[in-house]
Amino acid sequence: MKQHSMRISKSLLLNNSTKCFSTLRCLSTAEAVERRNHLYKLEKKRQLEKVGRIEKIEVNYKGVPKDCTLVMNKDISTPYDCAKHFSEWHIETSALALLDGTIHWDMHRPLTESCTLEFQSFNVAEPQQVNKAFWRSCCLVLGACASVAFKDTVPVVLHSFPGPDIRSGSFIYDVDLPTLPDWQPSAQELHTLAAEYIKLSRRKLPIDRLDVSEELALEMFVDNPHKTGQIPSIAKTNGKVTLYKIDKHVDISKGPMISNSGQIGKVAVTAVHKLTGECKVQK
């Protein structure tokens, strides 16, 4: 597997970062993760039940071993489900789906209409979009690790993940640690973070996608002032916010992302950088 280096950035809030924005008591990091995961699963179930009568769509597959047509379920079947009709190789190597030759689609995102389908691996002829999805997914998993790496008495407030420095092979997640403003991790602590990351990677966890309303997104991230501040502008276009989930961790991203954490491989957490002043979001 390839070796990837990464950085995890820490930001300081100018205001009280532990403020709760509802009548809920302030949640611990673990409680907030569990609550978001619960709300995500409820909404996922609600959307599936809303589908009602199952309609069939034709998915015209292009690729090895040969072109063929699959009859799948509209708003239920995913490219991953299509891959299962072929082989374990298709399941393991497909990072993204390409619909109608132009649309890059998550492997676990339901198909909404008849289409042509191609599977894209990291060895595809034009890898730019697959690579972007890869780095985006790396950041998602880094945020998941940061959420569980500290003792529950240490608040961990995720901010956002800036774009990766592809030339150096590093990726970042900005994290607010209000009770540890001067934390300088030891080599062992960096190793522990990397070990947590590799643990998630080895589990080959699927990366799931769900579009939700602005109201639900605000409810899900009520404990996080950074995310609640970002959500209104994200939802401005169509009133929706795109969420991604890996294991119990839920985060915001426009996507797409790769199929599962096992496609990332090994990483090394190389540094924690202290950021002062107002946080800036890079999309």
C-alpha positions in Angstrom: 0.0 0.0 0.0 1.1 3.6 -0.6 2.4 5.6 2.3 0.7 8.9 2.8 1.7 11.7 5.2 -0.7 14.1 6.7 -1.0 17.0 9.0 -3.7 17.7 11.6 -4.3 21.4 12.3 -5.6 22.9 15.4 -7.5 26.2 15.5 -8.3 28.6 18.4 -11.7 30.2 18.6 -12.1 33.8 19.4 -15.4 33.2 21.2 -16.7 30.5 23.6 -16.4 27.4 21.5 -18.3 25.1 23.9 -21.5 27.1 23.6 -24.6 25.0 22.9 -27.1 26.5 20.4 -30.3 24.7 21.7 -32.0 23.8 24.9 -29.9 20.6 24.9 -27.2 20.4 27.5 -23.6 20.6 26.2 -22.8 17.2 24.9 -19.5 15.3 25.2 -17.7 14.6 22.0 -18.8 10.9 22.1 -22.4 11.8 22.9 -22.4 14.3 19.9 -21.0 11.6 17.6 -23.7 9.1 18.7 -26.5 11.6 18.4 -25.5 12.6 14.9 -25.2 9.0 13.9 -28.6 8.3 15.3 -30.2 11.2 13.4 -28.4 10.2 10.2 -29.7 6.7 10.4 -33.3 7.8 11.1 -33.2 10.2 8.1 -31.7 7.5 5.9 -34.5 5.1 6.9 -37.1 7.8 6.3 -35.9 8.6 2.8 -35.8 4.9 1.9 -39.4 4.4 3.1 -40.4 7.5 1.1 -39.5 5.7 -2.1 -42.8 3.8 -2.0 -43.5 1.6 -5.1 -40.3 0.3 -6.5 -39.6 1.4 -10.1 -37.1 -0.3 -12.3 -34.3 1.5 -14.2 -31.9 0.2 -16.9 -28.2 0.6 -16.1 -26.1 0.1 -19.2 -22.7 -1.1 -17.9 -19.5 -0.4 -20.0 -16.4 -2.3 -19.1 -14.9 -5.7 -18.3 -15.7 -8.5 -18.7 -18.2 -7.1 -21.3 -20.9 -4.5 -21.8 -24.3 -5.4 -20.5 -27.6 -4.0 -19.2 -28.6 -4.4 -15.6 -32.2 -3.9 -14.3 -31.9 -2.1 -11.0 -34.2 -0.4 -8.5 -34.6 3.4 -8.8 -33.5 5.4 -5.8 -32.4 2.2 -4.0 -29.8 0.4 -6.0 -26.2 1.9 -6.0 -23.2 1.5 -8.3 -21.8 -0.8 -5.5 -24.9 -3.0 -5.9 -24.2 -3.1 -9.6 -20.5 -4.1 -8.9 -21.7 -7.1 -6.9 -23.2 -8.5 -10.1 -19.7 -8.9 -11.5 -16.9 -9.9 -9.3 -14.9 -9.2 -6.1 -12.4 -7.4 -8.2 -15.0 -4.8 -9.3 -16.1 -4.3 -5.7 -12.6 -3.9 -4.3 -11.1 -1.7 -7.1 -14.0 0.7 -7.9 -13.4 4.0 -6.2 -16.0 6.0 -8.1 -18.7 5.5 -10.6 -19.0 7.5 -13.9 -22.5 8.0 -15.1 -23.4 8.9 -18.7 -19.7 9.5 -19.4 -19.7 12.8 -17.4 -21.1 12.5 -13.9 -18.9 11.3 -11.1 -21.0 9.4 -8.6 -20.4 7.9 -5.2 -20.4 4.1 -5.2 -22.9 3.9 -2.3 -25.2 6.7 -3.6 -28.6 5.4 -5.0 -29.1 5.8 -8.7 -32.0 8.1 -9.6 -32.6 7.2 -13.3 -31.6 5.0 -16.2 -28.0 5.7 -17.2 -24.7 4.3 -18.5 -22.3 3.2 -15.8 -18.5 2.8 -15.7 -16.4 2.0 -12.7 -13.4 4.1 -12.0 -10.3 2.8 -10.1 -7.2 4.7 -9.2 -5.6 3.5 -12.4 -8.2 5.1 -14.7 -6.8 6.9 -17.7 -8.0 10.3 -16.4 -7.6 10.1 -12.6 -8.1 13.7 -11.6 -11.6 13.3 -10.2 -10.8 10.0 -8.5 -7.8 11.6 -6.9 -9.8 14.5 -5.6 -12.3 12.0 -4.1 -9.4 10.1 -2.6 -8.0 13.2 -0.8 -11.4 14.4 0.3 -12.0 11.0 1.8 -8.7 11.0 3.6 -9.7 14.2 5.3 -13.1 12.7 6.3 -11.4 9.8 8.0 -8.9 12.2 9.7 -11.8 14.1 11.2 -13.3 10.8 12.4 -10.0 9.9 14.1 -9.7 13.3 15.8 -13.2 12.8 17.2 -12.3 9.6 19.0 -8.6 10.0 19.8 -8.9 12.1 22.9 -10.4 11.3 26.3 -14.1 12.2 26.6 -13.2 15.0 29.0 -11.5 16.8 26.2 -13.9 18.6 23.9 -13.1 18.1 20.2 -14.9 20.5 17.9 -14.3 19.8 14.2 -14.1 22.9 11.9 -13.4 21.9 8.3 -10.8 20.3 6.0 -8.9 22.6 3.7 -7.7 21.4 0.4 -4.7 18.9 0.5 -1.2 19.8 -0.5 -1.0 17.2 -3.3 2.6 17.9 -4.1 3.7 17.0 -0.6 1.2 14.2 -0.3 -0.4 15.7 2.9 -3.9 16.4 4.0 -5.4 18.4 6.8 -8.3 18.8 9.2 -8.8 21.9 11.2 -9.8 21.0 14.8 -10.7 23.2 17.7 -9.4 21.9 21.1 -10.6 24.7 23.5 -9.2 23.0 26.6 -5.8 22.3 25.1 -4.8 25.6 23.5 -1.1 24.9 23.8 -1.0 21.2 23.1 2.2 20.0 21.5 1.8 16.2 20.8 4.7 13.9 21.5 5.9 11.4 18.9 4.0 8.7 20.7 0.7 10.8 20.5 1.2 11.3 16.8 1.8 7.6 16.4 -1.4 6.9 18.3 -3.4 9.2 16.0 -1.9 7.3 13.0 -2.7 4.0 14.6 -6.3 5.1 15.0 -6.4 6.1 11.3 -4.9 2.8 10.1 -7.4 0.9 12.3 -10.3 2.6 10.5 -8.7 2.0 7.1 -8.2 -1.7 7.7 -11.9 -2.1 8.6 -12.8 -1.2 5.0 -15.7 0.9 6.2 -18.2 2.1 3.5 -18.4 5.8 3.0 -22.1 6.7 2.8 -23.8 9.8 1.4 -27.0 11.5 2.3 -28.6 14.8 1.3 -30.6 16.4 4.1 -32.5 19.6 4.7 -30.9 22.7 6.2 -33.0 22.4 9.3 -32.0 18.8 9.9 -28.3 19.6 9.3 -28.5 22.4 11.9 -30.1 20.0 14.3 -27.5 17.3 13.8 -24.6 19.8 14.3 -26.2 21.8 17.1 -23.2 21.2 19.3 -20.7 22.5 16.8 -20.7 26.3 16.2 -18.3 26.0 13.3 -20.6 23.7 11.3 -23.8 25.6 12.2 -22.1 28.7 10.9 -21.2 27.1 7.6 -24.5 25.3 6.9 -26.7 28.3 5.8 -24.3 29.3 3.0 -24.0 25.6 2.0 -27.7 25.2 1.8 -28.3 28.5 0.0 -28.3 26.9 -3.5 -31.1 24.3 -3.1 -31.8 24.1 0.6 -29.9 20.9 0.9 -26.7 19.9 2.8 -24.7 16.8 1.7 -23.5 14.6 4.5 -21.0 11.7 4.6 -20.8 9.0 7.2 -18.1 6.5 8.0 -18.7 4.2 10.9 -20.5 6.6 13.4 -18.8 9.7 12.2 -20.9 12.2 10.2 -19.5 15.2 8.4 -20.3 17.8 5.7 -18.8 17.7 2.2 -19.9 18.3 -1.3 -18.3 15.0 -2.3 -18.0 12.7 -4.1 -15.9 10.3 -2.0 -14.3 7.0 -2.6 -16.1 3.7 -1.8 -14.5 2.7 1.5 -11.8 3.4 3.9 -9.8 0.4 2.9 -8.9 2.1 -0.4 -6.9 4.8 1.5 -4.1 2.6 2.8 -1.5 3.5 5.4 -0.9 7.0 6.7 1.5 8.8 9.0 0.4 11.7 11.2 3.4 14.0 10.9 2.5 17.3 12.6 0.0 19.4 14.5 0.1 23.1 13.7 -1.4 25.7 16.0 -3.5 28.3 14.1 -4.4 31.6 15.8 -7.0 34.1 14.8 -10.2 33.6 12.9 -10.6 30.3 11.1 -10.9 30.4 7.3 -12.8 27.7 5.4 -11.3 26.5 2.1 -13.6 24.6 -0.2 
